Amino acid sequence: MVINIRGQYSKQQQLATDKYVSANFDRIQIKVRKGKKEKINGLAESQGMSTSAFIISLIEKEAERLNIDISVPPTPSQNKNDNKI
């Protein structure tokens, strides 16, 4: 991954990243009251996690507690990346 002097991705790199994200991830948008976002971000950071990873971990823990399987099979590009390790 090449980053230019200003620490930004080139347009081509951003397009490739956007294509990968679009093919491999769904987006979920939530709304919270003003001021709560910063508190959630701080809580996630205190656990050494991104906000997204923190919220996903909470959902996975609750699904496990309820004995609900929310796992999904890996995408084809995830399988390709696994072979590189």
N, C-alpha and C positions, 0 to 999 in steps of 0.2 A: 504494500500500500504506500503510495507516494503522496506526501503532503507538501504543498508549496511553502515558500518561505513564510508566508503569513499564517501558516497553520490551517489552511483551508483545503478542502478537496477540490479537484478540478471538476468541471461540469460533467465530463465523461465518467469520472469516479462516482459522482453523486447519482447519475442516471443508473449506473450499474448497481449501486446500493439500493436505490428505490425499486428497481426491477426485482432484486433478490427479496427484499422485504415484502413486496406485493405478492410474490409467488409463494412465500413461505409463512406469512403471518396474517392473522386477522387483527383488526383493531377494535378495541372497546373503549368508548369514551364515557367518562362519568362526570357528574357535576357535584361540586361540594360548595358549601357556604364560603363566602369570602373569609380568608384567614385560615381556613382549615387545611388548604393545600400545603402551606408552609409547615404546618404541624405534622402532617402526614409525611412530607419529604424529610423532615428532621427525624421522625421516628424511624423511617427506613434507613436513613444515613447512620443513625445510632446503632443499627443492626448490621452495618456494613453492606447494605444492599441498595440497589436502585429502587425508586418508588415502584416501578413496574414489577420488578422481581419480588419485592416485599408484598405487594397486593396479590400476586400470583401465588406466593407461598401460603398466604392466609387462606386463599380459596382452596388450594390443594389440601391443606390441613383440615379444613371444614368438610370437604368432600370425603376425605379418609375417615374422619370421625363419624360421618353419616353412612359410611360404607358404600359410597358411590364412586364408580370408576369414571374419571374424566380424562383418562389418558387417550392419546391419539397416536396412530402410527407415524413414524418419521416420514417427512416428505422425501421425494427422490433426491433433491439436492442435499438434504441432511445425510442420506445414505452415502452419497459421493464423498462428502467431507469426512465421514467416519473412516473411510479407507485411507485418508491422508495421514492419520495419526500413527 
